[in-house]
């Protein structure tokens, strides 16, 4: 139920969906209730303009990203037994099916940083966690795509363990702990996007992991301004900020963190 609810929420936080719904309702009501129709139409325009205002979602993301700083450069990585890499960076699986080439999305640093860690620290265990994040529950898993990507990068096949049952962050932590050769009481690194780290760390700590954050994929800097506006960049920034902010508090309210 939680998984299905998350998919409904994903639609509900799309700014442009609300713009279209308000505009459609305004146009439909205009001939019968002109005042209400005009109000809804103007509200849709206001919502469109708000979706392009980058400042608010950027502040929300910056708040999430700042909670877990990066490890110092001189950190002794030998103290960690391994790293859990969360899925979410892999693109449309159909591209791989048709072209045998793995596509990465705008969270690609989750994968590229994992390759970098494997190259620098050959004794570090690696667990990739990612199944099928669709309501249908069929098709190519993220773990299959991750295996193909790591193979293309020259990573030895035996270097990575793949957990392919999880569909969300909670299941990432739950199913990864059940894998053979994984002891969650030992010190592990958690590699995911910086804005996703508060929810992820909350889940893994709640499940009893001895976990240290390894954030990547930053989206904000100190140079942002309150007057930044972009109808191309803004709606996506709103979706990301609302998804993670609301997701964090939903997990908290349901005792997952």
SVG drawing of the C-alpha trace seen along z (x, -y; Angstrom):
<svg xmlns="http://www.w3.org/2000/svg" viewBox="-24 -38 68 54">
<polyline fill="none" stroke="black" stroke-width="0.4" points="0.0,0.0 2.9,-2.4 4.5,-1.7 1.3,-2.5 0.7,-5.6 4.1,-6.8 3.3,-6.6 0.0,-8.5 2.0,-11.2 4.5,-11.4 1.7,-12.5 0.2,-14.9 3.4,-16.9 3.9,-17.5 3.5,-21.4 2.6,-21.2 -0.1,-18.7 -1.8,-21.2 -1.3,-23.9 -3.1,-21.8 -5.9,-20.7 -6.6,-24.2 -6.6,-25.5 -8.9,-22.7 -11.3,-23.3 -11.3,-27.0 -12.1,-26.6 -14.8,-24.0 -16.5,-26.2 -16.1,-29.5 -19.3,-29.3 -21.5,-28.4 -19.7,-30.1 -17.6,-32.8 -16.2,-34.3 -15.0,-30.9 -13.7,-29.9 -11.6,-33.1 -10.4,-32.6 -9.2,-29.1 -7.6,-30.2 -5.7,-33.0 -4.7,-30.6 -3.3,-28.2 -1.1,-31.0 0.0,-31.9 0.9,-28.2 2.9,-28.1 4.9,-31.2 5.4,-29.7 6.7,-26.5 9.5,-28.4 10.6,-30.1 13.7,-28.2 14.5,-29.8 12.0,-27.9 12.7,-24.3 16.4,-25.1 16.2,-26.1 14.3,-22.9 17.0,-20.8 19.8,-22.7 18.3,-22.0 18.3,-18.3 21.7,-18.3 23.3,-20.0 22.3,-17.5 25.0,-15.0 28.4,-16.5 30.9,-14.6 33.5,-12.6 36.9,-14.4 39.4,-13.7 41.8,-12.0 39.2,-9.5 40.7,-6.0 38.4,-3.9 39.8,-0.7 37.5,-1.0 34.5,-0.2 33.7,3.3 31.7,2.1 29.4,-0.3 25.6,-0.1 24.8,-1.8 21.2,-2.7 19.5,-2.5 17.8,-5.5 20.5,-6.5 19.7,-4.2 17.6,-5.3 14.9,-3.7 15.5,0.1 14.0,0.3 17.0,-1.6 19.2,1.2 16.9,3.9 16.9,2.4 20.5,1.0 22.4,3.0 23.7,-0.3 22.9,-1.4 21.5,-4.9 22.1,-7.0 19.8,-9.7 20.5,-13.0 21.5,-11.0 24.4,-9.3 26.9,-10.1 25.5,-7.2 27.0,-4.9 30.1,-6.8 31.1,-7.4 30.7,-3.7 33.1,-2.9 35.6,-5.4 35.4,-3.8 35.9,-0.3 39.0,-1.5 40.5,-3.2 39.7,-0.6 39.8,3.0 39.0,4.6 35.7,2.7 32.6,4.9 29.9,3.4 26.2,4.1 23.9,2.5 20.3,2.3 17.5,1.8 14.6,3.8 11.7,2.8 10.2,-0.6 6.9,-0.2 3.4,0.7 3.3,3.6 6.4,5.1 7.6,6.7 10.4,6.0 14.2,5.4 15.4,4.7 17.7,1.9 20.2,4.6 20.3,6.1 21.0,2.7 23.6,2.0 25.4,5.2 25.5,4.4 26.9,0.9 29.5,2.1 30.5,4.8 30.9,2.1 33.1,0.1 35.4,3.1 34.3,4.0 35.0,7.7 31.6,9.5 32.3,11.0 33.1,7.6 29.4,6.5 26.6,8.2 23.1,7.3 19.9,7.0 17.0,7.0 13.8,7.2 13.6,3.7 11.1,1.1 11.7,-1.8 14.2,-3.2 12.8,-1.2 13.1,2.1 16.6,1.1 17.6,1.3 15.5,4.3 16.5,6.6 20.1,5.6 20.5,6.8 19.2,10.2 21.9,10.8 24.4,13.6 27.8,12.2 26.2,8.9 26.4,8.2 24.6,4.9 26.4,4.6 29.7,4.0 30.6,0.5 29.2,-0.2 29.0,-3.3 25.7,-4.4 26.1,-5.9 23.2,-7.9 22.2,-11.4 22.8,-14.1 19.2,-15.2 18.1,-11.6 20.5,-11.0 18.2,-12.1 15.5,-9.6 18.0,-6.9 20.0,-7.3 16.9,-7.4 15.7,-4.1 19.0,-2.3 19.6,-3.4 16.0,-2.4 16.7,1.1 19.8,1.4 22.6,0.7 26.0,-0.5 26.0,-3.0 28.0,-6.2 26.7,-8.5 28.6,-8.9 26.6,-11.6 27.0,-12.4 25.0,-14.1 24.6,-17.6 22.0,-20.0 22.5,-23.3 25.3,-25.8 25.7,-29.0 25.3,-31.1 21.6,-30.7 19.4,-33.9 15.8,-34.6 15.1,-35.9 16.3,-32.8 13.5,-31.8 13.3,-29.0 10.3,-27.3 12.7,-24.6 14.6,-23.9 12.1,-25.1 9.3,-22.4 11.8,-19.6 13.5,-21.2 10.0,-21.5 9.2,-17.9 12.6,-16.7 12.3,-19.0 8.7,-18.1 9.2,-14.4 12.1,-14.2 10.7,-16.6 7.2,-15.0 8.8,-11.5 10.9,-12.2 8.0,-13.2 5.7,-10.4 8.5,-7.9 8.8,-9.6 5.0,-9.5 4.8,-5.8 7.7,-5.0 10.1,-3.9 12.7,-6.3"/>
</svg>
